[in-house]
């Protein structure tokens, strides 16, 4: 009886799903007819258009229910027509671009997704398994796949786009600006493109700069940002009022985690006012501390330049008696640059990062390690991230509360502190013996250079992915690589996640195997949060 009842329920549910799909199909074809969409599309085009409209009209709960058998959870992405009313459905102008001649597989299906994790515990899928794993571990998030859509929702002739860079410098910023301008103009035929100087404050305090492919043709060869940048100046009301005043309907924001939080606030204000303006973010930080995406642009270039500083420190230390080469690298809350520069150079004896506590004196301390290494090699090279060891430096309460214009805490200089402590310790432990510390701080050097070849290509893909998403009517998202496939990630997910070094992971074990450094007695009380934990925690309600 129970089995029959279950079968009836399943039949009823499947019938309901079929009926709902049928009704949606009729509604979608009605929209095609009444919006006077050209009917000379081939069958593949009409199928794609129907999928687009079904995704637009179908309630998200029903979509999740029908797809629950796929063992993933789809993220919600902003659609401009859900905020400000119906938008036109237009054929993508790339169809008629003689350089592309897109095939049927060129365009991305609206049902294509990129999974947040490609690792899977097979015991969870086994119905007979006694695994106590939370089933959510086996249900990775699914992000819409990035790329061109056959149907777009913006008439290129009506687009008025604005591009802004915020926060600190980062290799590749100019490449992103260039490719946004070139992509909008040459792929979609957009003519009205403007650069906003001076970061967020430039919306309401500076004149926009008209941009075209000719004016930006060589920007990718230059470091910094040709639009200029500032920290702070975020006044939501003034910014949105200025955007409305200038008539922008597409906004491309290039910046780090703080900038993305600002972009999220702007997106929410657009929704509150029901404005027909699409906003997308291009994540920028040399620290590589933005979550979900594989890496942020500029990181590869920063690591490459950091190796030059490490090489110089190694030469200085090796050429001195009891020489120490000390290099401070960028990394306020995470030590990715220090970690990867250490692995790449192989000249480093000790890598210190914010995710790892260490102490100077006593058993298992840094000084004991340096003493041993100097006896073995007569020199040593130490790399420290700027956010490491802050708890060792005595500061007044007012100093600990100091913030920069972006609201980030001001750190004490760990490099200067360690150099001073090294000399103090040596004079006490080895009075009268020769000793040299060469301190190198390449902070601004590694972020002010032009992007290398790898980052230039990466920036191009990021920019074009962002354009395709906006032209397709999406808003409130960031484009980026997820497991080497590009996807569209809700701004809220990006703004609330962090990419940190997991000292329990094999990558950190690899660092220690290269440097042979101790763990400095890391306490089990120190909480190290992995990337996957950040992603899951931010997405589980």
C-alpha positions in Angstrom: 0.0 0.0 0.0 2.8 2.4 1.0 4.6 1.5 -2.3 1.5 2.2 -4.4 0.9 5.5 -2.6 4.5 6.5 -3.3 4.1 5.6 -7.0 1.0 7.7 -7.2 2.7 10.7 -5.6 5.6 10.4 -8.0 3.3 10.2 -10.9 1.4 13.3 -9.7 4.6 15.2 -9.2 5.9 14.2 -12.6 2.6 15.2 -14.2 2.7 18.5 -12.5 6.2 19.2 -13.6 5.2 18.2 -17.2 2.2 20.5 -17.1 4.3 23.4 -15.7 6.9 22.9 -18.4 4.1 22.9 -21.1 2.6 26.1 -19.8 6.0 27.8 -19.7 6.7 26.7 -23.2 3.5 28.3 -24.4 4.3 31.5 -22.6 7.8 31.6 -24.0 6.6 31.1 -27.6 4.0 33.8 -27.0 6.7 36.2 -25.9 8.7 35.3 -29.1 5.6 36.1 -31.2 4.5 39.3 -29.4 8.0 40.8 -29.2 8.2 40.4 -32.9 11.5 38.4 -32.7 12.6 37.4 -36.2 11.4 33.9 -37.1 14.2 33.2 -39.6 16.3 31.5 -36.9 17.4 28.0 -37.5 16.0 25.2 -35.2 19.1 25.4 -32.9 18.6 29.1 -32.4 14.9 28.6 -31.5 15.7 25.9 -29.1 18.3 28.1 -27.4 15.8 31.0 -27.2 13.2 28.8 -25.7 15.7 27.7 -23.0 16.5 31.3 -22.2 12.9 32.2 -21.7 12.1 29.1 -19.7 15.0 29.9 -17.4 13.6 33.5 -17.1 10.0 32.5 -16.3 10.3 29.3 -14.3 10.3 29.9 -10.5 13.7 29.1 -9.0 12.1 26.7 -6.6 10.7 24.6 -9.4 14.1 24.7 -11.2 15.8 23.5 -8.1 13.2 20.7 -7.6 13.5 19.4 -11.2 17.3 19.5 -11.0 17.7 18.1 -7.5 18.6 14.7 -9.0 21.7 16.3 -10.5 23.4 16.5 -7.0 24.2 20.2 -7.1 22.6 23.4 -5.9 22.2 26.2 -8.4 23.1 29.7 -7.4 20.7 32.6 -8.0 22.0 35.2 -10.5 20.4 38.6 -10.9 18.3 39.1 -14.1 17.7 42.7 -15.1 14.2 42.0 -16.3 13.2 40.6 -12.9 14.2 44.0 -11.4 13.0 46.6 -13.9 10.5 44.8 -16.2 10.6 43.1 -19.6 13.7 43.6 -21.8 13.9 43.1 -25.6 15.2 39.8 -26.8 17.6 40.4 -29.6 19.8 38.3 -31.8 23.5 38.5 -30.8 25.3 40.8 -33.3 28.3 38.4 -33.1 26.2 36.3 -35.5 27.0 38.7 -38.3 30.6 39.4 -37.3 32.8 38.2 -40.2 35.7 37.4 -37.9 33.7 34.9 -35.8 31.2 33.1 -38.0 29.9 31.3 -34.9 28.9 27.7 -35.2 26.0 26.1 -33.3 28.4 25.2 -30.4 29.8 28.8 -30.1 27.1 30.1 -27.9 26.7 29.0 -24.3 23.4 27.3 -23.3 21.6 29.0 -20.4 21.4 25.6 -18.7 25.2 25.1 -18.7 26.8 25.3 -15.3 30.2 25.2 -13.7 30.5 23.3 -10.4 32.2 24.8 -7.4 33.9 21.5 -6.6 35.2 18.7 -8.9 36.0 16.5 -6.0 33.4 14.1 -4.8 33.1 11.6 -1.9 31.8 8.5 -3.7 30.6 6.9 -0.4 27.9 9.6 -0.2 26.4 8.5 -3.5 26.2 4.9 -2.4 22.7 4.4 -0.9 24.0 1.5 1.2 26.9 3.6 2.6 27.1 4.1 6.4 28.8 7.5 5.7 27.9 10.2 8.2 29.0 13.0 5.9 26.6 15.9 5.5 24.9 15.4 2.2 25.6 19.1 1.4 29.2 18.2 0.9 28.2 16.0 -2.0 26.1 18.9 -3.5 28.5 21.5 -4.9 27.2 24.9 -5.9 26.5 25.3 -9.6 27.3 28.7 -11.2 26.0 29.7 -14.7 28.7 29.1 -17.3 30.2 32.3 -18.7 30.3 33.2 -22.4 28.3 34.6 -25.3 24.6 33.9 -25.5 22.7 33.7 -28.8 20.0 36.0 -27.4 20.9 39.3 -25.8 18.8 41.8 -23.8 20.6 45.0 -24.6 20.4 46.9 -27.8 24.0 47.9 -28.5 22.9 51.2 -29.9 21.2 52.1 -26.6 24.1 51.0 -24.3 26.0 53.6 -22.3 28.7 51.8 -20.4 30.9 53.0 -17.5 34.2 51.5 -16.3 35.8 52.2 -12.9 38.9 50.9 -11.1 39.1 51.2 -7.3 41.6 50.3 -4.6 45.3 49.6 -4.9 47.3 49.0 -8.0 47.4 45.6 -9.6 49.1 44.3 -12.8 46.5 43.8 -15.5 44.1 46.6 -14.6 44.8 48.4 -17.8 44.4 45.2 -19.8 40.9 44.7 -18.3 39.9 48.3 -19.2 41.3 47.9 -22.7 39.5 44.6 -23.3 36.2 45.9 -21.9 36.4 48.8 -24.4 37.5 46.7 -27.3 35.1 43.9 -26.5 32.0 46.1 -26.2 32.9 48.0 -29.3 34.1 45.3 -31.7 32.0 42.3 -30.5 28.8 44.1 -29.9 29.1 47.5 -31.6 28.7 49.6 -28.5 29.9 53.2 -29.0 29.2 55.0 -25.8 31.9 53.8 -23.3 33.2 56.0 -20.5 36.0 55.7 -17.9 35.4 56.9 -14.4 38.6 58.5 -13.0 39.5 58.4 -9.3 37.6 55.3 -8.2 34.1 55.4 -6.7 34.5 59.1 -5.8 34.9 59.9 -9.5 31.3 59.2 -10.2 30.2 62.4 -8.4 33.4 64.5 -8.4 35.1 64.1 -11.8 34.2 64.3 -15.4 34.0 60.9 -17.3 36.5 60.1 -20.0 35.3 58.9 -23.4 37.0 55.7 -24.4 37.3 53.9 -27.7 39.6 51.2 -29.1 42.0 53.7 -30.5 42.5 55.6 -27.2 43.2 52.4 -25.2 45.1 50.4 -27.9 48.4 50.2 -25.9 47.1 50.3 -22.3 47.8 46.6 -21.7 51.5 47.4 -21.9 51.4 49.8 -19.0 51.3 49.2 -15.2 48.9 50.9 -12.8 45.6 52.2 -14.0 45.2 54.8 -16.7 41.8 55.8 -15.1 43.6 56.6 -11.8 42.3 55.1 -8.6 41.7 56.1 -5.0 40.6 54.4 -1.7 37.5 55.4 0.1 35.1 58.0 -1.3 32.2 55.5 -1.3 28.9 57.5 -0.9 26.1 55.2 -2.2 23.5 57.9 -2.7 25.9 60.2 -4.6 27.3 57.4 -6.7 23.9 56.0 -7.8 22.5 59.5 -8.4 25.5 60.3 -10.6 25.0 57.1 -12.5 21.4 57.9 -13.2 22.3 61.5 -14.1 24.8 60.4 -16.8 22.5 57.8 -18.1 24.7 54.8 -17.7 23.0 51.4 -18.1 26.0 49.1 -17.8 28.6 49.4 -15.0 31.9 47.5 -14.9 33.6 47.7 -11.6 37.3 46.5 -11.2 38.5 46.1 -7.7 39.3 43.9 -4.7 37.1 42.5 -1.9 36.2 46.0 -0.5 35.3 47.2 -3.9 33.1 44.2 -4.5 31.3 44.9 -1.3 30.7 48.4 -2.6 29.5 47.0 -5.9 27.0 44.8 -4.0 25.6 47.8 -2.2 25.2 49.6 -5.6 23.4 46.5 -7.0 21.0 46.4 -4.1 20.3 50.1 -4.5 19.6 49.6 -8.2 17.1 46.9 -7.2 15.5 49.1 -4.6 15.0 51.9 -7.1 14.0 49.4 -9.9 16.7 50.8 -12.2 17.4 49.2 -15.5 21.1 49.2 -15.0 23.3 46.1 -15.0 26.4 45.9 -12.8 29.2 43.4 -12.9 32.5 43.1 -11.0 36.0 42.1 -12.2 37.9 40.9 -9.1 41.3 42.5 -8.7 43.9 41.8 -6.0 47.5 40.8 -6.1 47.0 39.1 -2.7 44.8 36.4 -4.3 42.5 36.6 -1.3 39.2 36.6 -3.2 37.2 33.4 -2.7 35.5 31.0 -5.1 37.6 31.9 -8.2 40.8 30.0 -9.0 42.9 33.1 -8.7 42.7 36.8 -9.2 44.4 38.7 -12.0 47.8 40.2 -11.3 48.7 37.4 -8.9 51.0 35.5 -11.4 52.8 38.7 -12.3 53.3 39.6 -8.6 54.8 36.2 -7.8 57.1 36.5 -10.8 58.4 39.9 -9.7 58.6 38.8 -6.1 61.1 36.1 -7.1 63.5 38.9 -8.3 63.5 40.4 -4.8 64.1 37.0 -3.3 66.9 36.3 -5.7 68.5 39.7 -4.7 68.1 38.9 -1.0 69.7 35.5 -1.6 72.7 37.0 -3.4 73.2 39.6 -0.6 72.9 37.0 2.2 75.2 34.5 0.4 77.9 37.1 -0.1 78.0 38.1 3.6 79.3 36.5 6.7 76.3 35.2 8.7 74.1 37.0 6.2 70.3 37.1 6.4 68.2 38.2 3.4 64.8 39.4 4.7 62.0 40.0 2.1 58.6 41.4 3.0 55.9 40.7 0.5 52.3 41.8 0.1 49.6 39.8 1.9 47.6 41.4 4.6 45.3 38.6 5.6 46.7 35.8 3.6 50.1 34.6 2.4 49.6 33.4 -1.1 52.3 35.6 -2.7 54.8 34.6 -0.1 53.9 30.9 -0.4 54.1 30.7 -4.2 57.1 32.9 -4.5 58.8 30.6 -2.0 57.9 27.5 -4.0 59.0 29.1 -7.2 62.4 30.5 -6.1 63.6 27.5 -4.0 66.1 29.9 -2.3 63.9 30.6 0.7 64.8 29.0 4.1 61.7 30.2 6.0 58.3 31.5 4.9 56.1 33.3 7.4 52.4 34.0 6.6 49.4 35.5 8.4 47.7 32.1 8.7 50.5 30.7 10.8 51.5 31.8 14.3 55.2 31.9 15.2 57.4 33.0 18.0 60.9 34.3 18.1 62.7 33.1 21.3 62.9 29.8 23.0 62.5 26.2 21.9 61.1 25.8 18.4 61.3 29.6 17.8 62.5 31.5 14.7 65.8 32.5 16.3 66.7 28.9 17.1 65.9 27.9 13.5 68.0 30.8 12.1 70.9 29.9 14.4 70.9 26.3 13.1 70.6 27.3 9.5 73.5 29.8 9.7 75.7 27.1 11.2 74.8 24.8 8.2 74.8 27.3 5.3 76.4 30.5 6.7 73.4 32.4 5.3 69.6 32.3 5.3 66.7 33.8 3.4 63.4 34.6 5.1 60.2 35.7 3.3 57.5 37.3 5.4 54.0 38.4 4.4 53.1 41.9 5.6 50.2 40.6 7.8 52.3 37.9 9.5 53.4 38.2 13.1 51.4 41.3 14.0 50.6 39.9 17.4 54.4 40.1 18.2 54.6 43.9 17.8 53.7 46.0 20.8 51.1 48.7 19.9 48.9 51.1 21.7 45.2 50.6 21.6 44.8 53.7 19.4 47.3 52.3 17.0 45.5 49.0 16.7 42.3 50.9 15.8 43.8 52.9 13.0 42.3 52.4 9.5 43.1 53.4 6.0 40.6 55.2 3.8 39.1 51.8 2.7 38.5 50.8 6.3 41.4 48.2 6.4 43.4 48.1 9.7 46.8 49.7 9.4 49.5 47.1 10.1 52.8 47.6 11.8 55.8 47.0 9.6 56.8 43.4 10.3 59.9 43.6 8.2 61.4 46.5 10.1 60.4 44.9 13.4 62.1 41.6 12.5 65.3 43.3 11.2 65.6 45.1 14.6 64.9 41.9 16.6 67.4 39.9 14.6 70.2 42.3 15.4 69.2 42.5 19.1 69.1 38.7 19.4 72.5 38.2 17.6 74.3 40.7 19.8 73.0 38.9 22.8 73.6 35.3 21.6 76.8 35.9 19.6 78.5 39.1 20.9 81.4 40.3 18.7 80.6 38.0 15.8 80.0 39.4 12.3 76.3 39.5 11.2 74.4 41.2 8.4 70.7 41.7 7.7 69.7 42.9 4.2 66.0 43.9 4.2 64.2 44.2 0.9 60.6 45.6 0.7 59.4 45.3 -3.0 55.7 46.0 -2.0 55.1 48.7 -4.6 57.4 47.2 -7.2 55.4 43.9 -7.5 52.1 45.6 -8.0 53.1 48.6 -10.3 54.5 46.6 -13.2 52.6 45.7 -16.4 50.9 42.3 -16.5 52.9 39.4 -17.8 51.7 37.3 -20.8 49.7 34.9 -18.6 47.9 37.7 -16.8 47.2 39.6 -20.0 45.5 36.6 -21.5 43.6 36.0 -18.3 42.4 39.7 -18.1 41.1 39.4 -21.7 39.0 36.4 -20.8 37.7 38.0 -17.6 36.7 41.2 -19.5 34.9 39.4 -22.4 33.1 37.1 -20.0 31.8 40.1 -18.1 30.6 41.7 -21.3 28.8 38.6 -22.5 27.0 38.3 -19.2 25.8 41.9 -19.0 24.7 41.9 -22.7 22.6 38.7 -21.9 20.7 40.7 -19.2 22.5 39.4 -16.1 23.4 41.7 -13.3 25.0 41.7 -9.8 27.6 39.1 -10.7 31.3 38.6 -11.0 33.0 36.5 -13.8 35.9 34.3 -13.0 37.4 30.8 -13.4 36.1 28.1 -11.2 38.0 24.9 -11.6 39.4 26.3 -14.9 36.0 27.0 -16.4 34.6 30.5 -16.4 31.4 31.1 -14.6 29.1 33.9 -13.3 29.2 34.2 -9.5 26.7 36.4 -7.5 28.3 39.5 -6.1 27.1 38.5 -2.6 29.0 35.2 -2.7 32.2 37.0 -3.8 31.8 39.8 -1.2 31.4 37.3 1.7 34.1 34.7 1.0 37.8 34.7 1.5 40.7 32.7 0.0 43.2 31.8 2.7 46.1 29.5 3.0 45.2 26.3 4.7 48.2 25.2 6.7 46.7 21.7 7.0 46.7 21.4 3.2 49.3 19.6 1.0 50.5 22.9 -0.5 51.7 24.2 2.8 53.3 20.8 3.5 55.1 21.3 0.2 56.4 24.7 1.4 57.8 23.1 4.6 59.4 20.3 2.7 61.2 22.8 0.5 62.3 25.1 3.3 62.7 22.5 6.0 61.3 25.0 8.5 59.6 24.0 11.7 55.9 24.5 12.4 56.9 26.8 15.3 54.5 25.0 17.6 51.3 25.9 15.9 48.5 25.5 18.5 45.5 23.4 17.7 43.5 26.4 19.0 44.4 28.4 15.9 41.5 28.1 13.5 42.5 27.7 9.9 39.6 27.9 7.5 39.9 26.3 4.1 38.5 27.8 0.8 35.8 25.1 0.6 34.6 25.9 4.2 34.3 29.6 3.3 32.3 28.7 0.1 30.0 26.3 1.8 29.4 28.4 4.9 28.4 31.4 2.9 25.9 29.4 0.8 24.2 27.2 3.3 21.1 28.9 4.9 
